């Protein structure tokens, strides 16, 4: 099957991209504004560069057309904490994708525990195995898009020591939930690369 993206509507394009670029890591983003902790998951998310250490996440709008709370907060504060999702956190993560009125804390609404790791950043989700603490590097002006891509610079990192296999070599092994189309999968099956002749 050959397809010209110019002839497809946005939903058709989304279906193809979200079922092809798999698995996609989930950025479970924590932001904070006026003492309200907002938590929301995003799966249009990927590492961008290690120098500078940057990630890119695309954040859309609510059904009523308003920017999502995460986007509002990052644009206001220039900071966020990206938590990663283990299997036991799947239910909580999925719940936080629900649209709530601006100013409503998902941490309180869904009874999700957070902890302050670095004073200058929003807290992380307490049960998350690892987290990146980021500042806004730039907003990408993507012509014709209803989503807003943000380039986030990683300033600090936390990982639970039990996932560190070799501290000297920074060998970290995490079993995380990822998105495959509309479904979720666990990224723990490893494939050994073939030997190149």
Order of alpha helices (4+ residues) and beta strands (2+ residues): alpha-beta-beta-beta-beta-beta-alpha-beta-alpha-alpha-beta-beta-beta-beta-beta-beta-beta-beta
